[in-house]
Every structure is written in C-alpha cells, then in structure tokens.
C-alpha cells in the first residue's frame, strides 16, 4: 500500500509541484492550502507524513505542528517543515514545535524524497526484540510501549528509537554524529542540533519517576545512558 502524504502549502505552483514529485515517487498525496483546511484533512485514514509550510493563511506551520503533536490521534505522524527561513533559531523553533525534520527552500525533488523516506524509516517501530529493563524503566519494542514503574509513558517515535538505542548500548558515550548515524541512519539530512532537541524531549518523557538522570551529558564528548551517578 502506498504511503499517504499530506502537503500543506499555500502557494498553488509549489503545491502542484510537490504533488507531482511525490506521486512520481509512489506516494499518495492529500493537499491543503491553509491552516484550517489542513486540520480538516487530517482524519482517517491518517497521513503517514505531513509536509508543512512555515507560513500559512490562518496560522503558522509551527502552531499547526504543535497542535498535531498534542492530539492523541496525530502526535505520532512525522512532520517535515518546508520553509524559506534558514536561520538556526528558526530551525530550532520548528524542531521544538514537534517537526521531525526541516528542509529549506529551494530544494531539489531528489533531496525532498530522500528526506521523506529517511523520516519514515526512522519512525518505524523496532520489532522482534525482548523487553529491556533498567531500574524500573521498561521498553518493549514489540508493543512499542515504555513504562516507568508500571506507569505508561508517552513519547514520539524518534524518542522511542533513541531510548531503545541508549538502553541497548548502556554505559557507552556517543557523540551527536554517532547518534545520528545509529538512530537516524546514514545519509540522512539531519543537523547535529536535532539530537539535542530530541534528547530534551526524551528526558522530559521519562522524568516522571526520575529516569531522566540516566541520560547523561558528557561534556565535550556527547551523551551516555547510565544507571550510575
């Protein structure tokens, strides 16, 4: 079955170009030209990914990303922000709002499709593995659930994969570049700063019972998952 992509873009020529590129690459597309229409189009069958323009009539893409990430039925849909804004601060704002990746206009069709496929690969749940438990923190790759002292925790698919990698590689320090290679995959267009954003999200997700202390920053080196102080 073809993957379904929602294209949220107010400029008709760009919207039509994106539809053509995606359908040539085997994706099904749904289109929305503004903030309100995008909300109306995100319904069953839910899209597998959302391409979201930063500037939209009726509201910003950042506001829309936050809205989708806060809703039970849409929070796990990956989002790629499309924008002409290339400053680092803007990129961080987009990632903090819940975007999984960020691509600056103009971009090539080949780069866009590569990023979409990379994001879809990394949000696919890990399967066929045994549960991993550290100090009451339990990650089950088969059911894609995380609990802390039997208390269910909510987190996004990228945070899940990051936690899974940490828990299967405890007590070792990994640089941002190594985490990108191992969690996001090689040949993925993601900046080092993205790791910091997802580390913050992951710490917040597992903080309820104090497990955020297990994700440790090693100054000048990277990050480590450890049960030691």
Secondary structure as UniProt FT lines:
FT   STRAND          4..8
FT   HELIX           12..24
FT   TURN            25..26
FT   STRAND          28..32
FT   HELIX           35..41
FT   STRAND          49..53
FT   STRAND          55..56
FT   TURN            57..58
FT   STRAND          59..60
FT   HELIX           61..70
FT   TURN            72..76
FT   STRAND          78..83
FT   HELIX           88..96
FT   TURN            97..98
FT   STRAND          101..104
FT   HELIX           109..122
FT   STRAND          132..134
FT   TURN            135..136
FT   STRAND          137..140
FT   TURN            141..144
FT   STRAND          145..148
FT   TURN            149..150
FT   STRAND          151..153
FT   HELIX           157..167
FT   TURN            170..171
FT   STRAND          173..174
FT   HELIX           176..179
FT   HELIX           180..184
FT   TURN            186..187
FT   HELIX           192..205
FT   HELIX           207..209
FT   HELIX           211..214
FT   STRAND          215..218
FT   TURN            219..221
FT   STRAND          222..225
//
